[in-house]
Amino acid sequence: MSKKQAHLKDLPVKTRDDLRNVAIIAHVDHGKTTLVDAMLWQSGAFAAHKKQDEGQDRMMDSMDLEREKGITILAKNTAVKRGDKIVNIIDTPGHADFGGEVERGLEMVDGVILLVDASEGPLPQTRFVLRKALQKNLPVILLINKVDRPDSRIAEVVDEAYALFLDLDANEDQIEFPIVYASAKAGRASLERPADGGMPKEENLDVLFETIFSSIPAPQYHEGAPLQAHVTNLDSSPFLGRLALCRVREGVIKKGQTVTWIKTDGSMSKVKVSELLMTEALDRVPALEAHPGDIIAVAGFETITLGETLADLENPHPLPLITVDEPSISMTIGINTSPLAGKSGSKLTARQVKNRLDTELVGNVSLRVLNTDRPDTWEVQGRGELQLAVLVEIMKREGFELTVGKPQVVTKMVDGKLQEPMERLSIDAPEEYLGVITQLMALRKGRMEQMVNHGTSWIRLDYRVPSRGLIGFRTEFLTETRGTGLLHHVFDGYEAWHGELRTRSTGSLVSDRLGVVTSYALYGTQDRGSIFVEPGDEVYEGMVIGENSRSEDMDVNCVREKKLTNMRASGTDESERLIPAKKLNMEGALEFCREDECVEVTPAVVRIRKVILDGSIRARNTSKAKRANENS
């Protein structure tokens, strides 16, 4: 017990046997949300007349963006009733970019279920989430999911999981974990190992629930202790305003009660709990009181933030603040400054952008927002490209128009030397692409740590690579491996700066004037490289309209019209001979960007542009840089 909690040392310890708090952690796409679905259905969380059909899967992914991308972005909790017992389940994201959500989820629970795919085995993110769980001394249930996959290799994966535990220095108690074999999609689990590709013996998930009740400890509390509730997540409601999601550690909290709110800076204030909600299946229902171990939502605190404590009025004691890993990727976000600004968005001012970034900070512990030398631009730091791209995508849907800079790495100085973040990268690909992958990684200064050939014509390569080498890597990798390769990476400490990386060998085709694109002009330009715009699109000076096949940039006139004479008709067959435009989504545009380029994001369209729009200034800067290189 810490010194801060010394007031509890003489009080008797009790447990709540009717409750279990558990988080489901795993690598992306190993079946966490599908398992929660199956647990909800089998516990009678939905009305009897509802059928589990196609439209009713992944109930926990409630955001539009989550359902579109097929990934979990925010950690969410649900409650499952089994007779007179309750299991609170926290569904966490599997992407390393949203690792802050996982760290927060682990603060709420007393144990974890570690999901591992029966074919893929433990991947980098599995290592990350397991390391966090072992550091917090949380007991683990190992669940081997997707045992019915035709390419499953159950025994090998179990051995790999044991090796991972040993690699992370698990102690004797931690390595004694139960193993459950399951198919979350079919809603079946068993303690007996099925044959590779076979179904678990039992017809339902009862075995899993029994294992949860026997292996995960019940919440402990001190009898007669004053109230302590820890704010571990935030949400909002259109009727109640900001909601603080708390885990009650000690004492009882009631609706209408006045409590002491202990803020991150140590200051205290008296506030009233205006509303108290508890989770039942997917709904939050009003409650009168909550006891130790309960996960609740409370309203009445407009500016409450993560890691703060709700404590007893007479005897307040704070709980420790939540700490998360530092961000490794940053990009600038500012107002739209292009000549076509204001055409489709409704939120255009610097104040609106700043307020929106501030509200994002409230609930997202892994983000940082820093001021830049411009009053209308901010530097946003996060865990990865995807996390920052998702933030921009959400803002775009809300009607913002933004200028977004190329993602950069967050460096730091250690003992007077510059250090940059590193990533641990795992690649699974058919063995014929080994040469291509090795070549790609050499460009990015990746260091191969391990290569395994499973004997199935697939290979696994483990690399340690600078984070900036992976910016824009995914698209190129998928192109080179014809879409068959799998790629996973997770942050892995800092190393000395690796020098200059030049990953994009091509230049940009840049429009040299304002106007509307014509098919006649595109027909003359398309031989130069691949084009991103179509006839009828609006362009402006300094906008990137395509990729040049050579390494330097080229200014082109893509609005030129055909001169008409009595021998020439306006609509000849140029439009028929145009190569279809390559459409870039937002992640693709961010990946394509060079250092001197940025992305214009509006609700209607995503454009790539030069930071300096004026072509003559750009040309002067290029010749200056060339002269400097020659002289050096």
CORTANOR-V194310 format. One line per field, one symbol per residue. ss: DSSP state (h for helix, s for strand, l for the rest). phi: phi as a letter, one per 30 degrees, with the letter a starting at -180 (. if undefined). Layout:
ss: ???
phi: ???
This chain:
ss: llhhhhhhllllssslllsssssssslllllhhhhhhhhhhhlllllllllllhhhlllllllhhhhhhllllllsssssssllsssssssllllhhhhhhhhhhhllllsssssssllllllhhhhhhhhhhhhlllsssssssllllllllhhhhhhhhhhhhhhllllhhhhlllsssssllllssslllllllllllllllhhhhhhhhhhllllssslllllsssssssssslllssssssssssllsslllssssslllllsssssllssssssslssssllssllllssssslllllllllssslllllllllllllllllssssssslllllllllllsllhhhhhhhhhhhhhhllllsssslllllssssssllhhhhhhhhhhhhhllslssssllssllsssllsssssssssssssshhhhhhhhhhhhhlllsssssssllllssssssssshhhhllhhhhhhhhlllllsssssssssssllllllllllssssslllssllhhhhhhhhhhsssllllllsslllsssssslllllsssllllllllllllllllllhhhllllllllhhhhhhhllllsssssllllsssssllllhhhhhhhhhhhhhhhhhl
phi: .dedcddcdccdcbbcddbbcbccbaddicjdddddedddddcidcedddcdcddcchdddddedddddibdccdbcbbccbiccbcdccccdcdedcdeddeddddcccabcccbddcdidcededdddedddddhddbcdcdchddddcdbdddddddddddeddchdddddddcdcccbbdddibbbdddddeicdedddbceeddddeddccddecbcdidddbbcdcabbbbdccidccdbcdcbibcbdidcbcccdddjdbbcbcddbbbbdbhccccdbcabcejdcbcbcjbdcdbdidbcbdddbdbdcdddcbdddbbbadbbddcddcdidbcccbdddddddddddddeccddcbbcdcdcdcbbcccbdaededddddddddddjdcbccddebcccbcbhicdbbdcbcccbcaeddcedddeddddechdcdcabbcdicicbcccbcbdeddcdideddddddchicdcbbbbebibbdecidccccccccccdcadlcdcddddddcdddlccccbejddbbdjddcacddcdcdbdbcccdcddcbdcccdcdcdddcddedddcddddddddecdcbbcccbecbcbcbddcdddddddddddedddddddd
